[in-house]
């Protein structure tokens, strides 16, 4: 029995090929494809714990508007002491580090280790998060 992650990697590979195919098209179309791939990745990897509704938190804080937001700053969410004291701002670089190894970036955080190390999947997720203003 294959792991669900293997299916996701196969889908991601297909999406990468699709993005490369549309590269000749307008920049907006390619970005739209990346955002769609990022939304699929978000639904698979993040949605169980994170809301996209800025008025609602779930097990984790809402990720709407997360780009360039100071870490630990969303109202109505009980962040860990480690996150509150991290001094991070959620730049694209810090989000990439976080989803690759959140425990390395902020030791003693409450979020379980995710380990999304595939750069393309990270790119897709970041493009999707950037689209959520």
KEKE-3310 file (N, C-alpha, C; in steps of 0.2 Angstrom, whole numbers, plus 5000, padded with zeros to 4 digits):
npx = (5004:5003:5009:5000:5007:5016:5007:5004:5017:5018:5007:5012:5023:5018:5011:5021:5027:5016:5016:5029:5025:5016:5024:5027:5016:5007:5013:5005:4996:5004:5007:4995:4993:5003:4998:4986:4991:4998:4987:4981:4991:4991:4978:4981:4991:4991:4978:4971:4974:4975:4966:4959:4951:4952:4945:4944:4953:4961:4967:4979:4985:4976:4981:4978:4984:4997:5010:5023:5019:5022:5028:5018:5009:4995:4979:4969:4975:4983:4999:5015:5027:5040:5037:5032:5043:5052:5055:5053:5048:5036:5043:5045:5057:5058:5046:5049:5059:5053:5043:5051:5058:5052:5055:5068:5070:5062:5065:5056:5043:5025:5020:5019:5032:5034:5041:5042:5051:5053:5058:5050:5037:5037:5038:5025:5016:5020:5017:5003:5000:5004:4994:4983:4977)
npy = (4994:5011:5026:5040:5052:5049:5049:5062:5068:5063:5070:5083:5083:5081:5093:5102:5100:5104:5118:5121:5119:5129:5140:5147:5154:5169:5178:5179:5169:5158:5160:5159:5145:5141:5146:5138:5125:5127:5129:5117:5109:5116:5112:5098:5097:5107:5112:5105:5110:5123:5138:5147:5158:5174:5178:5167:5155:5139:5124:5128:5145:5156:5157:5167:5181:5180:5182:5192:5196:5198:5185:5176:5186:5186:5190:5182:5169:5157:5157:5148:5151:5150:5154:5167:5174:5173:5183:5183:5187:5183:5181:5177:5169:5165:5158:5147:5141:5137:5128:5118:5114:5117:5115:5117:5130:5137:5131:5121:5125:5123:5117:5102:5094:5097:5096:5099:5098:5099:5110:5115:5112:5120:5132:5133:5133:5145:5154:5153:5157:5170:5175:5176:5189)
npz = (5000:4995:5003:5007:5005:4994:4984:4984:4981:4968:4962:4964:4956:4943:4943:4943:4930:4923:4926:4921:4907:4905:4906:4894:4892:4898:4912:4922:4921:4923:4937:4942:4941:4949:4961:4962:4963:4975:4984:4983:4990:5002:5007:5008:5017:5027:5031:5040:5052:5052:5049:5035:5037:5043:5054:5062:5072:5072:5077:5075:5071:5061:5043:5034:5027:5032:5027:5029:5042:5059:5069:5081:5083:5080:5085:5098:5098:5107:5108:5109:5121:5116:5102:5104:5109:5098:5089:5075:5058:5047:5033:5016:5016:5029:5031:5022:5029:5040:5036:5031:5042:5056:5070:5071:5067:5077:5091:5103:5100:5099:5087:5078:5070:5052:5040:5025:5013:4999:4987:4977:4981:4992:4986:4979:4990:4996:4986:4986:4999:4998:4990:4998:5005)
capx = (5000:5007:5008:4997:5012:5018:5002:5005:5023:5017:5003:5016:5028:5013:5009:5028:5027:5011:5019:5034:5022:5013:5029:5027:5010:5008:5016:4999:4993:5009:5007:4988:4994:5007:4993:4981:4995:4999:4981:4981:4996:4988:4973:4983:4996:4990:4971:4968:4976:4975:4960:4960:4947:4955:4942:4944:4959:4959:4972:4984:4982:4974:4986:4977:4988:5003:5016:5026:5016:5026:5026:5015:5005:4988:4975:4964:4978:4988:5006:5020:5032:5045:5035:5031:5050:5056:5056:5052:5043:5035:5045:5045:5062:5056:5041:5052:5063:5048:5039:5056:5060:5050:5058:5075:5069:5060:5064:5051:5036:5020:5018:5022:5037:5031:5046:5041:5058:5053:5058:5044:5031:5037:5036:5018:5013:5022:5013:4996:4999:5005:4988:4978:4978)
capy = (5000:5017:5031:5046:5057:5047:5051:5069:5069:5062:5075:5089:5082:5083:5101:5106:5099:5109:5125:5122:5120:5136:5145:5151:5159:5175:5177:5179:5162:5153:5162:5156:5138:5140:5147:5133:5120:5129:5128:5109:5108:5118:5107:5092:5098:5112:5114:5101:5113:5131:5141:5153:5163:5178:5179:5160:5151:5132:5121:5133:5151:5157:5159:5172:5187:5178:5185:5199:5197:5196:5179:5176:5192:5186:5190:5176:5163:5156:5155:5145:5156:5150:5158:5174:5176:5171:5189:5181:5190:5178:5183:5171:5165:5162:5153:5142:5138:5135:5122:5113:5111:5122:5114:5119:5137:5139:5126:5121:5127:5117:5114:5096:5094:5096:5094:5100:5100:5099:5117:5116:5112:5126:5138:5133:5135:5152:5158:5152:5161:5177:5177:5177:5195)
capz = (5000:4995:5007:5004:5003:4988:4979:4983:4977:4961:4959:4963:4950:4937:4943:4941:4923:4920:4927:4916:4901:4904:4906:4888:4893:4902:4919:4927:4920:4927:4944:4944:4941:4956:4967:4962:4966:4982:4987:4984:4995:5008:5009:5010:5022:5032:5032:5046:5058:5050:5045:5030:5039:5047:5061:5066:5073:5073:5081:5074:5070:5054:5039:5030:5029:5036:5024:5033:5049:5065:5072:5087:5084:5078:5091:5099:5098:5112:5105:5114:5123:5111:5096:5106:5110:5092:5085:5068:5054:5042:5026:5012:5018:5036:5030:5019:5034:5045:5033:5030:5049:5061:5076:5070:5067:5083:5096:5109:5097:5099:5081:5076:5064:5046:5035:5018:5010:4992:4986:4972:4985:4996:4981:4978:4996:4997:4981:4989:5005:4996:4987:5004:5008)
cpx = (5004:5005:5004:5002:5015:5014:5003:5011:5022:5012:5008:5021:5024:5012:5016:5028:5022:5013:5024:5031:5019:5017:5029:5021:5012:5010:5010:4996:4998:5008:5000:4989:4998:5002:4988:4985:4997:4993:4980:4985:4994:4983:4975:4988:4995:4983:4968:4969:4975:4969:4963:4955:4950:4952:4942:4951:4956:4964:4978:4981:4980:4980:4984:4981:4995:5010:5017:5023:5021:5024:5023:5011:4997:4984:4971:4968:4983:4994:5010:5024:5038:5043:5035:5038:5054:5058:5056:5047:5042:5036:5045:5051:5061:5051:5044:5056:5058:5045:5044:5058:5059:5053:5065:5075:5067:5059:5059:5044:5032:5018:5022:5027:5033:5035:5044:5047:5059:5053:5052:5038:5031:5035:5029:5014:5014:5017:5006:4995:5000:4998:4982:4979:4971)
cpy = (5006:5022:5037:5051:5055:5049:5059:5071:5068:5068:5082:5089:5084:5090:5105:5105:5104:5116:5126:5123:5126:5142:5150:5156:5165:5173:5176:5172:5157:5154:5159:5149:5137:5141:5141:5126:5121:5128:5121:5107:5110:5114:5101:5092:5102:5113:5110:5105:5121:5133:5146:5159:5167:5179:5172:5157:5144:5130:5126:5140:5152:5160:5164:5178:5186:5181:5192:5200:5194:5190:5180:5183:5192:5186:5184:5170:5162:5153:5152:5151:5156:5155:5165:5177:5176:5178:5188:5186:5185:5180:5176:5166:5161:5156:5146:5138:5134:5128:5117:5110:5116:5121:5116:5127:5140:5133:5127:5124:5121:5114:5108:5097:5092:5093:5094:5103:5101:5107:5119:5117:5118:5132:5139:5135:5142:5156:5158:5157:5168:5179:5178:5184:5198)
cpz = (5000:5000:5004:5001:4996:4982:4978:4980:4970:4958:4959:4957:4944:4937:4941:4933:4920:4921:4922:4909:4900:4905:4900:4888:4897:4909:4924:4927:4924:4934:4946:4945:4948:4962:4968:4965:4973:4987:4988:4990:5002:5011:5011:5016:5028:5035:5038:5052:5058:5046:5040:5032:5044:5054:5065:5066:5073:5078:5081:5072:5062:5050:5034:5032:5032:5033:5027:5039:5054:5068:5079:5088:5082:5085:5092:5098:5103:5110:5111:5115:5118:5105:5098:5107:5104:5089:5077:5065:5049:5035:5022:5014:5024:5035:5027:5024:5039:5042:5032:5037:5054:5068:5076:5070:5074:5088:5101:5106:5098:5093:5080:5070:5057:5041:5028:5015:5003:4990:4981:4976:4989:4992:4980:4984:4997:4992:4984:4995:5003:4993:4992:5007:5011)
residu = (UNK:UNK:UNK:UNK:UNK:UNK:UNK:UNK:UNK:UNK:UNK:UNK:UNK:UNK:UNK:UNK:UNK:UNK:UNK:UNK:UNK:UNK:UNK:UNK:UNK:UNK:UNK:UNK:UNK:UNK:UNK:UNK:UNK:UNK:UNK:UNK:UNK:UNK:UNK:UNK:UNK:UNK:UNK:UNK:UNK:UNK:UNK:UNK:UNK:UNK:UNK:UNK:UNK:UNK:UNK:UNK:UNK:UNK:UNK:UNK:UNK:UNK:UNK:UNK:UNK:UNK:UNK:UNK:UNK:UNK:UNK:UNK:UNK:UNK:UNK:UNK:UNK:UNK:UNK:UNK:UNK:UNK:UNK:UNK:UNK:UNK:UNK:UNK:UNK:UNK:UNK:UNK:UNK:UNK:UNK:UNK:UNK:UNK:UNK:UNK:UNK:UNK:UNK:UNK:UNK:UNK:UNK:UNK:UNK:UNK:UNK:UNK:UNK:UNK:UNK:UNK:UNK:UNK:UNK:UNK:UNK:UNK:UNK:UNK:UNK:UNK:UNK:UNK:UNK:UNK:UNK:UNK:UNK)
# end
